[in-house]
Amino acid sequence: MRYYVVDAFTDQVFQGNPAGVCLADHRLDDQVMQRIAAENNLSETAFVVPQEEAYSLRWFTPKSEINLCGHGTLASAFVLHAVTHVTAEAYRFQTKSGLLTVTPVADGLYEMDFPAWPVRSVDVTPEMEAAFGCHILEAHAARDLLLLLENEAAVHDLRPDFAAIVCLPGGQDVVVTAKGDSYDFVSRFFAPAIGIPEDPVTGSSHSQLIPFWTQRLGKNRFTARQLSARGGTLYCENCGARVKIAGRARLYLKGEIFV
């Protein structure tokens, strides 16, 4: 099976979020995919299988399958378009989150069409503030727990307690965000319960960040930055029930997997 590692949401290797992409010619057993993802030990490994009208696309962390992954989707389209040279105006993927499309656009960008997740307000708890060691202005829930901090520096300087995050109600994944200084908004993403203490760049979290910041900033187009150690830039648009998330990618590795 052909295997690639792609750094997504960046135009340089060793930045952005590395995703494994496995191109298979037939459906794989779930247990095999999970073992491959654990062996790869990246935040996500994507499994791409051709079908008649679209590709089947599934994503696995080292511990479990997930229902949506932005950098794995971007990396999969990049491999098809720029590495294996499969020609298409847009790449269609059947996933656990429905049909997703990725369109190559100008300047090396790949634009993903994802579902939007409106957020609802929840109470800020002492356990949340203890887990992140800072004052939290607001808390909201969608697929993940979204926490609003005072400014970009507060997001950048976080030193979270991963064990405490796992113990938050529901063992939720958490996205922490603030208005940016040089970008419209910034964020970081933590998912220790599924084997990802901090994800370098999380496209899927922007399915809730984009509607959230549309309400705060009163506009529909954004440039966002994820402030992990590797860092990544995302170009975002609110389209109502859907969002568009664009980024660049670079190939780091290609090889073969023998199972």
Buried (B, 14 or more C-beta within 10 A) or exposed (E): BBBBBBBBBBBEBEBBBBBBBBBBEEEBEEEEBBBBBBEBEBBBBBBBBEEEEBBBBBBBBBBEBBEBBBBBBBBBBBBBBBBEEBEBEEBBBBBEBEEBBBBBEEEEBBBBBBBBBEBEEBEBEEEBBEBBEBEBEBBBBBBBBBBBBEBBEBBBEBEBEBEBBBEBEEEBBBBBBBBBEEBBBBBBBBBBBBBBEBBBBBBBBBBBBBBBBBEBEEEBEBEBBBBBEBBBBBBBBBEEEEBBBBBBBBBBEBEEBEE
